[in-house]
Amino acid sequence: MTRLLSADEITALVTETLIRCRTSRENAQAVARALLGAELAGQAGHGLRRMPSYCAQALSGKVDGMAAARSRETRPAALSVDAAHGFAYPALELALAWLPAAARRNGIAMAGIHRSHHCGVAGLVVEQLAEDGLVGLLFANTPGAMAPWGGRHALFGTDPIAFAAPLDGADPVVVDISLSKVARGKIMAASQQGRDIPEGWALDANGNPTTDAKEALKGTMVPMGDAKGTALAIMVELLCAGLTGANYGYEASSFFDGEGAAPGTGQLVIAIDPTAFGDGALDRFAVLAGAIDGMDGARLPGRRRQALKARLLAEGVPCDDALLREIEALGR
Amino acid sequence: MTRLLSADEITALVTETLIRCRTSRENAQAVARALLGAELAGQAGHGLRRMPSYCAQALSGKVDGMAAARSRETRPAALSVDAAHGFAYPALELALAWLPAAARRNGIAMAGIHRSHHCGVAGLVVEQLAEDGLVGLLFANTPGAMAPWGGRHALFGTDPIAFAAPLDGADPVVVDISLSKVARGKIMAASQQGRDIPEGWALDANGNPTTDAKEALKGTMVPMGDAKGTALAIMVELLCAGLTGANYGYEASSFFDGEGAAPGTGQLVIAIDPTAFGDGALDRFAVLAGAIDGMDGARLPGRRRQALKARLLAEGVPCDDALLREIEALGR
């Protein structure tokens, strides 16, 4: 049972619902832009499905819906952004507004966001930089889900890394990976449906492999690439939390329920001017993109998503009817 | 059969041998510092064992041992370094000399190196930035070894990513991973010894899994984390080659033999001032390092290597006798 919603209908639904849940119009509009982007990217797990938990957090005050994100240029190529325990999206928009000119002036620039929250689809943040003609990199952390290699307790989140590079006359190359082998949402879904999970996805609370989804949720996620994945998670945590003043994964409360203190996670966004070293980079990006696209069986990351977006904008976004009814009742 | 060599003996051996092989004293000394560093890090595959192939390349002119690496500040936070088809190490040293002040001034700075070669142990480059008090990131590419996910032909190298962060009063945290599941050297060793390799390391020339080391060398390496590893490889290739003007992995000749044109690979080194967003970052780095170190079964990356270095400096570095005799004969 799905309903087709237009982009404008999704925007209005998210905005008006959040406003009913102690969120300013300005902040609600930023969240709406991000959740619509996620739906158009086929990333429903970062889209409307977040609304019940977002609203619960805004209503309980765990997320401050009225927060005003503020930024401060601390160096010529560094912007410190305080998300003020509000939603991450207004803070990310401040970063994305400042980065292009700073990167063009300096060659490279960074924005570090603290007291932040769920960053949504990481690839969409850097894709916007690429649409502005820049190379973008994003590191973000999420509440504790992965242990150091050999350890039993979650210190790191599933910690996405995203990258985008512009292509002349074509959609950007977008890389977006999280550092767990599979998304935690897949284990949550299996647990809710009473299903087992494949071996290799997760460890139980004693650090042993498990196929029991409920035990997995008490334990930790297996990193992608095993020890190499946790090595990258250390890098991401130090960059987006240690450097910016945000909470590490294991210090952060859940992105999903309305209980307790704010998660206070962080993001580091880096923008690079592709002409910083000379004029040839855009042509050279196109050379590698062409080599990948031209190979049997291979595909350029981001492409499938961009085709989907065009189709959903034309035809409407299929939304789960029960979820829409749940959202429509929020804050009433 | 090993001999114990002191740091000074290794430096002299590398320097004098390279000078006999059409390399300037200055360049030979830079190579010696890097190979000694690799030996002290227990990374013999990036140490003295490279000398026969380095010398063959210098003698044939594939590497220009007389090259003078040059750098140019193209933006306040961007340095373009031309390794001039010489060894990578003199170019990396130019980058490491410029980056600390530029990162402190701007918050973040980058050096892009083109017409370069084998960067050695990637972790050592960023560790030096961390010893100067900076956060360091390195992306480097290597000759083609991995295919895009689903493809059959190698486009990307095994492409290391390295990261280091300083800790007050302790050795830095150093992360250093290559993007193949295992090092290509392990497959080369198995091939030389006529051994099979475990399933999951490599694909044959048709893109099928193989345990035959010789078939594996004709095919491609399996990326760490499967499709996520090749996604990261696209990012690394675009950053360290597309952006800098270097060759992509599939355009680069071998780092190992003296045949053909120069590899012309690239490196991108980024340095970040940990105080760019405020004064707390060093303390916060120590918090995460302590949480990892304090967990049963886990260890902080880089630690084992730093303990080894202290022991090897005190006791001498065990070097293979046959290799030493081979090096002593080079260029005579």
Boltz contact constraints between the chains, C-beta under 6 A:
constraints:
  - contact:
      token1: [A, 74]
      token2: [B, 276]
      max_distance: 6.0
  - contact:
      token1: [A, 74]
      token2: [B, 277]
      max_distance: 6.0
  - contact:
      token1: [A, 75]
      token2: [B, 106]
      max_distance: 6.0
  - contact:
      token1: [A, 75]
      token2: [B, 107]
      max_distance: 6.0
  - contact:
      token1: [A, 75]
      token2: [B, 276]
      max_distance: 6.0
  - contact:
      token1: [A, 76]
      token2: [B, 106]
      max_distance: 6.0
  - contact:
      token1: [A, 77]
      token2: [B, 77]
      max_distance: 6.0
  - contact:
      token1: [A, 77]
      token2: [B, 106]
      max_distance: 6.0
  - contact:
      token1: [A, 77]
      token2: [B, 107]
      max_distance: 6.0
  - contact:
      token1: [A, 77]
      token2: [B, 108]
      max_distance: 6.0
  - contact:
      token1: [A, 78]
      token2: [B, 107]
      max_distance: 6.0
  - contact:
      token1: [A, 78]
      token2: [B, 276]
      max_distance: 6.0
  - contact:
      token1: [A, 80]
      token2: [B, 277]
      max_distance: 6.0
  - contact:
      token1: [A, 106]
      token2: [B, 75]
      max_distance: 6.0
  - contact:
      token1: [A, 106]
      token2: [B, 76]
      max_distance: 6.0
  - contact:
      token1: [A, 106]
      token2: [B, 77]
      max_distance: 6.0
  - contact:
      token1: [A, 106]
      token2: [B, 106]
      max_distance: 6.0
  - contact:
      token1: [A, 107]
      token2: [B, 75]
      max_distance: 6.0
  - contact:
      token1: [A, 107]
      token2: [B, 77]
      max_distance: 6.0
  - contact:
      token1: [A, 107]
      token2: [B, 78]
      max_distance: 6.0
  - contact:
      token1: [A, 108]
      token2: [B, 77]
      max_distance: 6.0
  - contact:
      token1: [A, 108]
      token2: [B, 108]
      max_distance: 6.0
  - contact:
      token1: [A, 108]
      token2: [B, 110]
      max_distance: 6.0
  - contact:
      token1: [A, 110]
      token2: [B, 108]
      max_distance: 6.0
  - contact:
      token1: [A, 112]
      token2: [B, 277]
      max_distance: 6.0
  - contact:
      token1: [A, 148]
      token2: [B, 292]
      max_distance: 6.0
  - contact:
      token1: [A, 148]
      token2: [B, 295]
      max_distance: 6.0
  - contact:
      token1: [A, 148]
      token2: [B, 298]
      max_distance: 6.0
  - contact:
      token1: [A, 150]
      token2: [B, 297]
      max_distance: 6.0
  - contact:
      token1: [A, 150]
      token2: [B, 298]
      max_distance: 6.0
  - contact:
      token1: [A, 151]
      token2: [B, 295]
      max_distance: 6.0
  - contact:
      token1: [A, 151]
      token2: [B, 297]
      max_distance: 6.0
  - contact:
      token1: [A, 151]
      token2: [B, 298]
      max_distance: 6.0
  - contact:
      token1: [A, 155]
      token2: [B, 291]
      max_distance: 6.0
  - contact:
      token1: [A, 163]
      token2: [B, 235]
      max_distance: 6.0
  - contact:
      token1: [A, 165]
      token2: [B, 238]
      max_distance: 6.0
  - contact:
      token1: [A, 175]
      token2: [B, 231]
      max_distance: 6.0
  - contact:
      token1: [A, 175]
      token2: [B, 234]
      max_distance: 6.0
  - contact:
      token1: [A, 175]
      token2: [B, 235]
      max_distance: 6.0
  - contact:
      token1: [A, 177]
      token2: [B, 228]
      max_distance: 6.0
  - contact:
      token1: [A, 177]
      token2: [B, 231]
      max_distance: 6.0
  - contact:
      token1: [A, 224]
      token2: [B, 225]
      max_distance: 6.0
  - contact:
      token1: [A, 224]
      token2: [B, 228]
      max_distance: 6.0
  - contact:
      token1: [A, 225]
      token2: [B, 224]
      max_distance: 6.0
  - contact:
      token1: [A, 225]
      token2: [B, 225]
      max_distance: 6.0
  - contact:
      token1: [A, 228]
      token2: [B, 177]
      max_distance: 6.0
  - contact:
      token1: [A, 228]
      token2: [B, 224]
      max_distance: 6.0
  - contact:
      token1: [A, 231]
      token2: [B, 175]
      max_distance: 6.0
  - contact:
      token1: [A, 231]
      token2: [B, 177]
      max_distance: 6.0
  - contact:
      token1: [A, 231]
      token2: [B, 301]
      max_distance: 6.0
  - contact:
      token1: [A, 234]
      token2: [B, 175]
      max_distance: 6.0
  - contact:
      token1: [A, 235]
      token2: [B, 163]
      max_distance: 6.0
  - contact:
      token1: [A, 235]
      token2: [B, 175]
      max_distance: 6.0
  - contact:
      token1: [A, 237]
      token2: [B, 288]
      max_distance: 6.0
  - contact:
      token1: [A, 238]
      token2: [B, 165]
      max_distance: 6.0
  - contact:
      token1: [A, 238]
      token2: [B, 285]
      max_distance: 6.0
  - contact:
      token1: [A, 242]
      token2: [B, 281]
      max_distance: 6.0
  - contact:
      token1: [A, 242]
      token2: [B, 284]
      max_distance: 6.0
  - contact:
      token1: [A, 242]
      token2: [B, 285]
      max_distance: 6.0
  - contact:
      token1: [A, 242]
      token2: [B, 288]
      max_distance: 6.0
  - contact:
      token1: [A, 243]
      token2: [B, 281]
      max_distance: 6.0
  - contact:
      token1: [A, 244]
      token2: [B, 277]
      max_distance: 6.0
  - contact:
      token1: [A, 245]
      token2: [B, 278]
      max_distance: 6.0
  - contact:
      token1: [A, 245]
      token2: [B, 280]
      max_distance: 6.0
  - contact:
      token1: [A, 248]
      token2: [B, 288]
      max_distance: 6.0
  - contact:
      token1: [A, 276]
      token2: [B, 74]
      max_distance: 6.0
  - contact:
      token1: [A, 276]
      token2: [B, 75]
      max_distance: 6.0
  - contact:
      token1: [A, 276]
      token2: [B, 78]
      max_distance: 6.0
  - contact:
      token1: [A, 277]
      token2: [B, 80]
      max_distance: 6.0
  - contact:
      token1: [A, 277]
      token2: [B, 112]
      max_distance: 6.0
  - contact:
      token1: [A, 277]
      token2: [B, 244]
      max_distance: 6.0
  - contact:
      token1: [A, 278]
      token2: [B, 245]
      max_distance: 6.0
  - contact:
      token1: [A, 280]
      token2: [B, 245]
      max_distance: 6.0
  - contact:
      token1: [A, 281]
      token2: [B, 242]
      max_distance: 6.0
  - contact:
      token1: [A, 281]
      token2: [B, 243]
      max_distance: 6.0
  - contact:
      token1: [A, 284]
      token2: [B, 242]
      max_distance: 6.0
  - contact:
      token1: [A, 285]
      token2: [B, 238]
      max_distance: 6.0
  - contact:
      token1: [A, 285]
      token2: [B, 242]
      max_distance: 6.0
  - contact:
      token1: [A, 288]
      token2: [B, 237]
      max_distance: 6.0
  - contact:
      token1: [A, 288]
      token2: [B, 242]
      max_distance: 6.0
  - contact:
      token1: [A, 288]
      token2: [B, 248]
      max_distance: 6.0
  - contact:
      token1: [A, 291]
      token2: [B, 155]
      max_distance: 6.0
  - contact:
      token1: [A, 292]
      token2: [B, 148]
      max_distance: 6.0
  - contact:
      token1: [A, 295]
      token2: [B, 148]
      max_distance: 6.0
  - contact:
      token1: [A, 295]
      token2: [B, 151]
      max_distance: 6.0
  - contact:
      token1: [A, 297]
      token2: [B, 150]
      max_distance: 6.0
  - contact:
      token1: [A, 297]
      token2: [B, 151]
      max_distance: 6.0
  - contact:
      token1: [A, 298]
      token2: [B, 148]
      max_distance: 6.0
  - contact:
      token1: [A, 298]
      token2: [B, 150]
      max_distance: 6.0
  - contact:
      token1: [A, 298]
      token2: [B, 151]
      max_distance: 6.0
  - contact:
      token1: [A, 301]
      token2: [B, 231]
      max_distance: 6.0
